[in-house]
Amino acid sequence: MPKVKTSRVKYPGGWELIEPTLRELEAKMREAENDPHDGKRKCEGLWPIFKISHQKSRYIYDLYYRREEISKELYEFCLEQGYADKNLIAKWKKPGYERLCCLRCMQPRDHNFATTCVCRVPKHLREEKVIECVHCGCGGCASGD
């Protein structure tokens, strides 16, 4: 007879410091997922989900790389368990992508003329001063802003 797998996860040291914030962000995520998007465009219904996902990833990134308050073990645990987007964090470490809002905004296949999203254009080079990204609702994530 096969072993029954249990979902017991051993949390690394320091987890109790970041757990309340992550639980709060997860509750916001559930609320955003269940929120009705009547009267909104099709893409606007996903914007709050992208923003909360970005906020969770930025929180863990800042704790590890900027403030150095969590251990490498806890940081890797958060990435493995899906508390943060490891691909987005990998882009934040590269110059020019420090303020990237989501990965879809930099992929040329998702945009007209094989370019990047309008939110990646610095504000002083834009024709329209107030814009919103179609994918995630970002108002501008160019590193030069």
N, C-alpha and C positions, 0 to 999 in steps of 0.2 A: 504494500500500500504506500502511495507517495506521501511525502511529508506535506503538511499543511503550512503554507507560508503565512506568517503573521506580518502585520504592517508596523511592527515595533521599530522605531527609528531611534538610534542613540544620538542625542544632540550633543554637539561639542561644547566645551566650556565657553562661556560668554553668551550663550544662546538666550539666557534669561534677560539679558540687557536689551536685545533687539526684538525679542518676541512680541512685546505689546504693540510696537509700531507696525510690525509686519501683520499681526492679526487685525489691527485697525485698517490697514490698507487692503487686506483681503476682504474685510466686511464692506468697505467702500466698493471694491470690485464686484462683489455679489450684488450690491445695490445697483450699480451701474449696468450690470448684465440684465437684471430684472426690470429696470426702468423702462416704461413704454416710450417708444420714440414716435408717437403720433404727431404728424405735422412737420416732422423733420425730413430732410433729404435722406436717402438711403445710406450715404456715407457718414452723415452726422450722428447716426446712432452708435457708431463704433468709437467716436472721438473720446468720450470719457474713459473707455476701456484702455485706449492707447495712452492716455495721460496718466492713469493710475499705474499702468505697467511701467511707464517711463519713470514715474516717481519712486516705485519700489526699487528698480534697478539703480537709479541715481543715489538712493539712500544707502544701499549696500556698497556701491562704488565709493562714495564719499567716506564711509566708515573705514574702508580698507585702505584706499589710496591717498586720501587727503588728510583725514584726521588720525589714521592709523590706530583705531580703537578696537578693532577686532583682529583675531588671529587668522593666519592663512588657512588653517583647518576649518574655521567657521565660515570664512569667505567661500572656500571651495564647496563646503556643504550646502550653502545657500544657492550656489550655482547649480549643483547637482540636483537639488530638490525642486528647482524651478522657481525660487523666490526672486531671481533676477535673470535678465536676458544676457547670457554670456557673449553672444555675438555683438550686441549693442555695446556692451562694456569694452569689448576688444576694439571697437571703432573709436570709443571715447579716448582710448590711450594713444591714438594716432594724431599727429598734428593736423589741424584743419577740421577735425571731427569732434572737438571737445564738447560741443553743444548739440550734437545730432539728436533729433527728436525720435526718429524711428528709422528702421532699416529700409523701409519702402521709399523714403524720400531721396535716397541716394542711388537707387537702382534705375538705370536708364531704360530698362525694358518696360517699366510701368508708366512711362511718360511720353508725351509727344516729341517727335524729332530726336529720340534717343538722348535726352539730356537729363538733368536732375530736376528735382521739385523746385517750385518757385520759392519755397521757404528757405532754400539753401542759398539764394541770391542775397548778397549784402544789401542792407536797407538803402545805402546811398546810390546803389546802381538800379534800383527798382523804379519802374514807371509809376506804378500804383503804390502809395505809401502804406495802405492798410490791406493786408491780404490774409487769407487762411488757406492752409494746405488742404487739398481735397482728401488726402489719405488719413491724416491724423488731427487736423484742426490747428496745427502749429502756426504761430504768427511770424516765425522767423528763427531759424536755428543756425544761421551762418556764423562761423567763428569770428568774423570781423565786425559783427554788430556790437 
